[in-house]
Amino acid sequence: MASIFPIQVAGHGDLIVDNDNAGKVLKPLRKTEHDFYESLIHKPEFSRFTPQYYGVKQDGEKHYIILEDLTHGYQRPSVMDIKVGTLHYLESYTPEKKAICIEKCRKSTSSTLGFRICGMAAQTESDSVKHDKKWGRSIPVDRITSALDDFFKITLHKKDILTKYIIVLEDFFHLISTQKLYRFVSTSLLFVYEGDTRLPPKSTVQLIDFVHTLPIPHGEERNSIDNGFIFGMENLIQNLKLLRDF
């Protein structure tokens, strides 16, 4: 028995939770994303920053990839989706679709900072905050730090959670700043923390959404460093440090 996954802050709505298989979610199989996860089987340096991949499941004529539910084990999961990078389209897109992606980037912090908030839903025993992707696209550059703080300011464990996020993101930054295997397009970071402040601090951050992620062709590695993605990671880490140290 499957049901729609209840926490999808970026508004895609394509995740399904298998009620008979706790801790896992189903996502419609798309070849590029499936190929990416399959390639990680022999690349532990990348797979530690992504949800656990469990293979493929068929339900009638539908095919799904099976992924780790990053909110499993949390009593009050608080979730934020941040899209990283300045390139959010593929050359294979139609001119119309490409223009829409370019315009969304131009009118948001994706163009100026290399990242934008795509949505958040945070909750504690006494407070909650929720924002959608339209709100995220409207945030001006000079308000991005306070916008990020909307996600953290309601928890008593703000500094501990931010410190753990920064450690993971800096570790990931060292990897992507030199890697020449993948081109990450329209990929997000999913942040999760335990909103129940009666429990010990608990958090995770993972890279998600690889529908547009492509391997870098052999022979093109020399000029393959993704400066837009690196630019976004640098600015995101800097803003999280500002929140931690404030």
Secondary structure as UniProt FT lines:
FT   STRAND          2..4
FT   TURN            9..10
FT   STRAND          16..18
FT   TURN            19..20
FT   TURN            22..23
FT   STRAND          24..28
FT   HELIX           31..39
FT   HELIX           40..42
FT   HELIX           44..47
FT   TURN            48..49
FT   STRAND          53..59
FT   TURN            60..61
FT   STRAND          62..68
FT   TURN            70..73
FT   STRAND          77..84
FT   TURN            91..92
FT   HELIX           95..106
FT   HELIX           109..113
FT   STRAND          115..123
FT   STRAND          128..131
FT   HELIX           133..137
FT   HELIX           141..143
FT   HELIX           144..152
FT   TURN            153..154
FT   TURN            156..157
FT   HELIX           158..176
FT   TURN            177..178
FT   STRAND          182..183
FT   STRAND          187..194
FT   TURN            197..198
FT   STRAND          203..208
FT   TURN            211..212
FT   STRAND          214..215
FT   TURN            218..219
FT   HELIX           221..223
FT   HELIX           227..245
//
